[in-house]
Amino acid sequence: MDVTVYERGAEGTLGYDWTDIFAPTAWKAAGMDMPPQDKYEYKTNMTFYSPNRQIPLTQSIPADEIEMKMERKDIYNQLIEHAVKCGVTFVYECTITGPILTGNRVTGIKTDKGDFYADLVIDAAGIHSPVRTNLPAMCGIEKSPQPCEQLYVYRAFYNKAGTKKPDAKYKIFLLPEGKRGIAWVAAEEEFTDLLIGKFEPFGIDEANKTADFLRKSNPWLGQKVMRGGQFTEIPVRQPLSVMVCDGYAAIGDSAFMTMPIIGSGIANSFKAAKMLADTVLADTAGAYSADTLWDYQVKYYRAIGAGLAQIACIKSLLLSITPAELDYCFEKGILTAQDFAIGSDNTSLTGMVKLKPIDIVLRGKALLDKNELLKKVLKLGYKIGKAAIIIKFMPKKRDSASVAGWSKQYIEFYKRIV
Ligand SMILES: Cc1cc2nc3c(=O)[nH]c(=O)nc-3n(C[C@H](O)[C@H](O)[C@H](O)COP(=O)(O)OP(=O)(O)OC[C@H]3O[C@@H](n4cnc5c(N)ncnc54)[C@H](O)[C@@H]3O)c2cc1C
């Protein structure tokens, strides 16, 4: 294949100035070699806290399921080096403004360096891709995430402060300050990593206020930003309902492939890349039409997307649960450390929740004392079940009418769950 990547950033400047964690198996799944050993390490277990921070729950991930941790720039270097070796051309400092359409087929991209035509446009331009958001309605592809389907994030590496030894290395705070969202404070050897994620946009003043709040229980979080310090957005939602149209396929954050409650998207995107490549190569007639590309969507949902779409329902509980209810879940063992032990390749609820019948009885008993919470949990169970049924009926072979009908039902369902 003759592949060209158009990228608005300058060569050597891509990515964020921070590290990422993801499944090491993703490299092999995408047909790539593992990076050199000095370019990565394995992540430490995380400790989760409810708003009152009374009961820490520390995950214990089995050794063969631990995610690798790597500098984002090194991930990109490895990917780009591999792509160049495979014959891919990169055009940097080229800003895409939208798709080119011929009838209802995507035939290229408009950029500040002119128009470029292609047999197939693979849209990997991120959550707010100018290609996806400018597709006409007839392509049947959602343009933008709905409210609460993206997390606004601030992340920075601060200096290490004080002499106090951290009580846990990698701390995750659910509903920090009692507000909807998540934060982490990770004590690394040379710095302290801070992430603040909220469902509404926020600026540096609010980020500083939250950081000050977290410093009270994490005095090793210094005041000086050493790296990062950027605001970004992560999709935290079900995968795109329709990922393909004639001449077009979305992948990565552009197809909302992130884990909906955590925001990890790298491994899923690598795995999806292989599925898309296989689909494209199987289309020996070179049609690259919605019909032939549909197989990519089916493969993705079967392997990863269906699980993620069910996990997306949990967000509705995260958005509606009160701080006191979450504290209660930690205190009464309704949530346990085992529930947070999400292994690197885990993208489904069945993999995440391994409950024995006795656990269900004990947790159910504790819930009986809290009517409102019980209702929320029962509603969640209903939503997960309904999501599973909707996804099961995703057409396996594509025809316009059935895909349009199915996609409408899927979109409407998720609009109502938050
Ligand atoms: C703070 C934070 C922490 C994260 N941590 C993790 C983690 O630990 N593990 C994990 O798996 N995931 C993590 N993620 C998610 C992960 O970053 C994404 O899922 C992943 O980067 C998606 O890759 P992508 O290539 O699809 O999109 P992006 O990374 O968004 O890349 C899109 C590319 O398109 C380019 N582009 C965009 N618009 C245009 C345009 N108009 N013209 C030309 N080029 C354009 C951009 O410059 C960029 O290079 C994190 C995200 C954030 C924000």
The ligand as an ORCA input file, in Angstrom:
! r2SCAN-3c Opt
* xyz 0 1
  C      -3.469     13.200     30.043
  C      -3.676     11.971     29.222
  C      -3.162     10.780     29.687
  C      -3.367      9.617     28.941
  N      -2.813      8.469     29.411
  C      -2.961      7.354     28.705
  C      -2.328      6.154     29.135
  O      -1.633      6.133     30.144
  N      -2.537      5.034     28.401
  C      -3.285      5.027     27.265
  O      -3.450      3.974     26.653
  N      -3.873      6.153     26.834
  C      -3.723      7.315     27.503
  N      -4.316      8.457     27.055
  C      -5.150      8.394     25.848
  C      -4.273      8.444     24.616
  O      -3.534      9.645     24.648
  C      -5.106      8.399     23.352
  O      -6.060      7.380     23.401
  C      -4.218      8.173     22.126
  O      -3.230      9.159     22.067
  C      -5.050      8.220     20.873
  O      -4.207      8.297     19.782
  P      -4.716      8.916     18.415
  O      -3.533      8.857     17.512
  O      -5.972      8.300     18.008
  O      -5.086     10.421     18.746
  P      -4.151     11.593     19.202
  O      -3.130     11.120     20.162
  O      -5.059     12.695     19.608
  O      -3.375     12.009     17.879
  C      -4.014     12.730     16.871
  C      -2.960     13.249     15.930
  O      -3.606     13.954     14.893
  C      -2.992     15.214     14.727
  N      -4.003     16.146     14.278
  C      -5.117     16.548     14.936
  N      -5.800     17.451     14.210
  C      -5.104     17.621     13.069
  C      -5.302     18.439     11.929
  N      -6.308     19.286     11.844
  N      -4.388     18.366     10.927
  C      -3.336     17.501     11.009
  N      -3.094     16.727     12.069
  C      -3.954     16.787     13.090
  C      -2.457     15.586     16.115
  O      -1.422     16.535     16.023
  C      -2.005     14.230     16.630
  O      -0.684     13.939     16.256
  C      -4.114      9.646     27.743
  C      -4.602     10.851     27.273
  C      -4.376     12.006     27.987
  C      -4.908     13.291     27.446
*
